[in-house]
Amino acid sequence: MQRHEPDIFRLGGYTSEGPDVEQRWEYVVLDEDEFTVLAEHHTDNDEQSFYVLHNDAVIPGDPQIVALHLQRDPATRTFRFEDKDLPLPAMAQSWLIARGCPKEAIDLQDGTGTRPADAATRLLEERLMSDGDHFALLHSYTDDTADRPEIVVLLRALDEREPWPFRILLREADLDAGTHTLREGGFSTFKAATDWFRGHFAGVGAPLPTAPPPARHNPVAAAPARPAPAVPPRGRSR
C-alpha cells in the first residue's frame, strides 16, 4: 500500500478554526507519516473531505483505522474536523456516511489490504456500513502479529428492544490468500459476551453463537456503556 502525498488533506492556505481545533489537529498529524489512505471522498466544492485511514503507529491492541471528516470554509480559509479511531474499515465508513458522505463514494481503494473471502463477509460488511450507528463500541482488540491476524470487536445495541443486544465481530485474515473473513455472534447478556471475549484470548473460546441481524428499529437513548473487559495483549500491533 502506498502512503499518501503530503497534501492529501488539501489544507494549503487554510488555518484551524480556533485554538481547540489547532490543538486536536496537531495531535492527529503526529502520526501523519504513518497514515495510509484506504478510502477518500471530496465534495465538488472541496468544502468537505472524508477519509478512511490506516494508522501504522498505534500501540498494541488499539484500533488501527481512523475515520476523518474535514470541513473547510473558503471564505475565512479556516477548517474544522471530527475524527474517530475504529477497529474495522466498515465501521469507519458507517461513521462517515452518518456525517453526510455518500455511501457509494467511500469504497475502499483497490490494493489496500485484504479482500473479503466470501459472500457472508461481504454481506456483513455492507450491513455494518448501513446500520453501524445502531451500535455502541464497547471494546476491541487488534492482533496483527499472528499467522492469521485478527480483530475482535464487542458492540452493544442502542435499542434496548433488541433481543441479542451484545454482538461480537471476529475478523480473521489469510495473508497468503490476501483475503479475510468477518463473522458475527450475538449474546443476550453482557456477561455472556465478555466471557466469550476472554475465553477467545485464553485459547478456550467456543465458536461464535449465531444470531439474526438486528431488528431495524429507530435507535433509542442508551445508558452509559459499561466498562470494557480487560484483554491480555498478544504481541505488538503495527
Secondary structure, DSSP 8 states (H G I E B T S, - for coil): -----TTTT--TT-EESSHHHHHHHHHHGGGGGGEEEEEEEE-TTSSEEEEEEEETT--TBS--EEEEEEEEETTTTEEEEEEEEESSHHHHHHHHHTTT--GGG----TTSS-EE-SHHHHHHHHHHHHHGGGEEEEEEEEE-SSSS-EEEEEEEES-TT-SS-EEEEEEEEETTTTEEEEEEEEESSHHHHHHHHHHHHTT-------------------------------S---
